[in-house]
Amino acid sequence: MIKKIPGEVWKPLQFSGWKDMRKQYAISNQGRACSYTESLMEDGQLLNGSITTGYRTLNLHRPGNKGTIYIHREVARLFHPKPSSRHRFVIHINHNKLDNSARNLRWATLEEMSAHQQLSPDKIAYKQRQREKAAHSKGLKLTVSQVKRIKATLSDPKRKYTYRQLADKYGVSEMTLYRIRSGENWSGVQ
C-alpha cells in the first residue's frame, strides 16, 4: 500500500512491452515510482530503483528489451508536454539529479541543456579545482607551441635529448611524452 503525499498525482507508466509484464508500474508528479498488481493504493509498492550516472532509474527486464528507464524522463513525459521536437533533453532545474519532482524538471534543447550544465554547482566547483590545480602545479600544463616542439623533437631521428631530459626540460613526466608521441594526448596538434 502506498502512502499518498498531498497533491501527488500518479499516472500509469507505459513502455514497450508493458502489457507483457507481471506487474504494472506508475510514476507520480513527485518523482516516485511504484509497481502494483491490481490497484496502486491497495497493493502498490514503492520502488527505489538504481542510480545510473547520478540519475534514478528502473531496470525492468522487459520481453525483447532490457533497457533502463530514467525516472526523470518519464516524469517529464507524463507531466510536461514537449514544447517542440528540438526539446529532447530533460534538465533538473535545481541541478539535483535525484529530485525528480515535476516542478523541478523541464524539457530543453541541446543548447539550453549545455548552458544549464555550465551553471551547475558541480561544474563550477570542477572548473575552480582545475584553475587551482593549474595555478599551484608547476609544469603540468603544456602550451600548443610546446607540444609542437616536443613532437618535432621526438620524431627527429637525430634527436639529442632523451625522454628523461625532455621531461625535465618541459616539467612533465616521461609517460606524458610517450602519450604525446603515441597520440593518446594532444592528438589534435601536428
C-alpha positions as CSV (number, residue, x, y, z in Angstrom):
1,M,0.0,0.0,0.0
2,I,1.3,3.4,-0.9
3,K,1.0,6.4,1.4
4,K,-0.1,9.3,-0.7
5,I,1.6,12.7,-0.4
6,P,-0.7,15.7,-0.5
7,G,-1.0,17.0,-4.1
8,E,0.6,13.8,-5.5
9,V,-0.8,12.6,-8.9
10,W,0.0,9.1,-10.2
11,K,0.0,8.1,-13.9
12,P,0.5,4.7,-15.4
13,L,3.9,4.0,-16.9
14,Q,3.5,2.6,-20.3
15,F,6.5,1.5,-22.3
16,S,7.5,-1.0,-25.0
17,G,6.4,-4.4,-23.6
18,W,4.5,-3.1,-20.6
19,K,1.4,-5.3,-21.3
20,D,3.6,-8.5,-21.1
21,M,4.8,-7.7,-17.6
22,R,3.5,-9.4,-14.4
23,K,3.1,-6.1,-12.7
24,Q,2.0,-2.7,-13.7
25,Y,4.0,0.4,-13.0
26,A,3.2,4.1,-12.2
27,I,5.1,7.3,-11.8
28,S,4.0,10.3,-9.7
29,N,4.5,14.0,-10.2
30,Q,6.7,13.8,-7.0
31,G,9.1,11.6,-8.9
32,R,8.2,8.4,-7.1
33,A,7.8,5.1,-8.9
34,C,5.8,2.0,-7.8
35,S,4.7,-1.4,-9.0
36,Y,1.3,-3.0,-8.4
37,T,-0.8,-5.9,-9.5
38,E,-4.4,-4.9,-9.0
39,S,-4.6,-1.4,-7.6
40,L,-1.9,1.2,-6.9
41,M,-3.4,2.1,-3.5
42,E,-4.2,-1.4,-2.4
43,D,-1.2,-3.5,-3.3
44,G,1.3,-0.9,-4.7
45,Q,4.9,-1.0,-3.6
46,L,7.3,2.0,-3.9
47,L,10.4,1.2,-5.9
48,N,13.8,2.7,-5.1
49,G,15.3,1.8,-8.4
50,S,19.0,2.2,-9.1
51,I,21.4,5.1,-9.6
52,T,22.9,5.2,-13.1
53,T,25.4,8.1,-13.7
54,G,23.7,10.0,-10.9
55,Y,20.1,9.6,-12.2
56,R,17.5,7.4,-10.5
57,T,16.5,4.5,-12.9
58,L,14.3,1.5,-13.1
59,N,15.8,-1.6,-14.6
60,L,12.8,-3.5,-16.0
61,H,13.7,-6.6,-17.9
62,R,11.0,-6.5,-20.5
63,P,10.4,-9.1,-23.2
64,G,12.7,-8.2,-26.1
65,N,14.1,-5.1,-24.4
66,K,16.4,-4.9,-21.3
67,G,16.6,-1.1,-21.3
68,T,16.9,1.2,-18.4
69,I,14.0,3.6,-17.7
70,Y,15.2,7.0,-16.4
71,I,12.6,8.3,-13.9
72,H,13.2,12.0,-14.6
73,R,12.5,11.4,-18.3
74,E,9.3,9.6,-17.6
75,V,8.1,12.2,-15.1
76,A,8.7,14.9,-17.8
77,R,7.0,12.8,-20.5
78,L,3.9,12.2,-18.3
79,F,3.5,15.6,-16.7
80,H,5.1,18.1,-19.2
81,P,4.2,18.2,-22.9
82,K,7.3,18.7,-25.1
83,P,7.4,22.3,-26.5
84,S,8.9,21.0,-29.8
85,S,10.7,18.2,-31.4
86,R,14.0,20.0,-30.7
87,H,13.3,19.7,-26.9
88,R,14.9,16.2,-26.5
89,F,16.6,16.6,-23.1
90,V,15.2,16.9,-19.6
91,I,17.0,19.1,-17.2
92,H,16.8,19.3,-13.4
93,I,16.2,23.0,-12.6
94,N,17.9,22.9,-9.2
95,H,20.8,20.6,-10.6
96,N,19.9,17.8,-8.2
97,K,19.6,14.7,-10.3
98,L,17.7,12.9,-7.6
99,D,15.0,15.5,-7.3
100,N,12.6,14.1,-9.9
101,S,9.5,16.1,-9.0
102,A,7.7,17.5,-11.9
103,R,8.2,21.1,-10.7
104,N,12.0,20.5,-10.9
105,L,12.0,19.2,-14.4
106,R,11.9,20.9,-17.8
107,W,12.3,19.9,-21.4
108,A,15.3,21.6,-23.1
109,T,17.1,21.8,-26.4
110,L,20.7,20.8,-26.7
111,E,21.8,24.5,-26.4
112,E,19.6,25.1,-23.4
113,M,20.9,21.9,-21.7
114,S,24.5,22.8,-22.4
115,A,24.0,26.3,-20.9
116,H,22.2,24.9,-17.9
117,Q,25.1,22.4,-17.2
118,Q,27.6,25.3,-17.1
119,L,25.7,26.7,-14.2
120,S,25.7,23.5,-12.2
121,P,27.4,23.8,-8.8
122,D,29.3,20.6,-9.5
123,K,30.6,22.1,-12.9
124,I,31.5,25.4,-11.3
125,A,33.4,23.6,-8.5
126,Y,35.2,21.4,-11.0
127,K,36.3,24.4,-13.0
128,Q,37.6,26.1,-9.8
129,R,39.5,22.9,-8.9
130,Q,41.1,22.9,-12.3
131,R,42.1,26.5,-12.1
132,E,43.6,26.0,-8.6
133,K,45.4,22.9,-9.8
134,A,46.9,24.7,-12.8
135,A,47.9,27.7,-10.6
136,H,49.6,25.5,-8.0
137,S,51.1,22.8,-10.1
138,K,54.2,23.9,-11.9
139,G,54.7,22.4,-15.3
140,L,51.6,20.2,-15.6
141,K,50.1,22.2,-18.4
142,L,51.8,22.5,-21.8
143,T,51.0,25.0,-24.5
144,V,50.3,24.1,-28.1
145,S,53.7,25.5,-29.2
146,Q,55.5,23.4,-26.5
147,V,53.7,20.3,-27.7
148,K,54.6,21.1,-31.4
149,R,58.3,21.4,-30.3
150,I,58.1,18.2,-28.3
151,K,56.5,16.3,-31.3
152,A,59.2,17.7,-33.6
153,T,61.9,16.6,-31.3
154,L,60.5,13.2,-30.7
155,S,60.1,12.5,-34.4
156,D,63.6,13.7,-35.3
157,P,65.8,10.6,-35.9
158,K,68.9,12.6,-35.0
159,R,67.4,13.7,-31.6
160,K,70.0,14.6,-29.0
161,Y,67.7,14.6,-26.0
162,T,66.5,11.5,-24.1
163,Y,62.9,11.2,-22.9
164,R,64.1,12.0,-19.3
165,Q,65.9,15.2,-20.5
166,L,62.8,16.3,-22.4
167,A,60.6,15.6,-19.5
168,D,62.8,17.7,-17.2
169,K,63.0,20.5,-19.7
170,Y,59.2,20.8,-20.0
171,G,58.4,19.8,-16.4
172,V,56.3,16.8,-17.3
173,S,56.6,13.1,-16.8
174,E,58.2,10.7,-19.3
175,M,54.9,9.0,-19.6
176,T,53.4,12.3,-20.8
177,L,55.9,12.3,-23.6
178,Y,55.1,8.7,-24.6
179,R,51.5,9.6,-24.6
180,I,52.1,12.7,-26.8
181,R,54.2,10.6,-29.2
182,S,51.5,7.9,-29.5
183,G,48.8,10.4,-30.0
184,E,47.0,9.5,-26.8
185,N,47.5,13.0,-25.6
186,W,47.4,16.2,-27.8
187,S,46.4,14.2,-30.9
188,G,44.9,17.4,-32.5
189,V,48.3,19.1,-32.5
190,Q,50.6,18.4,-35.5
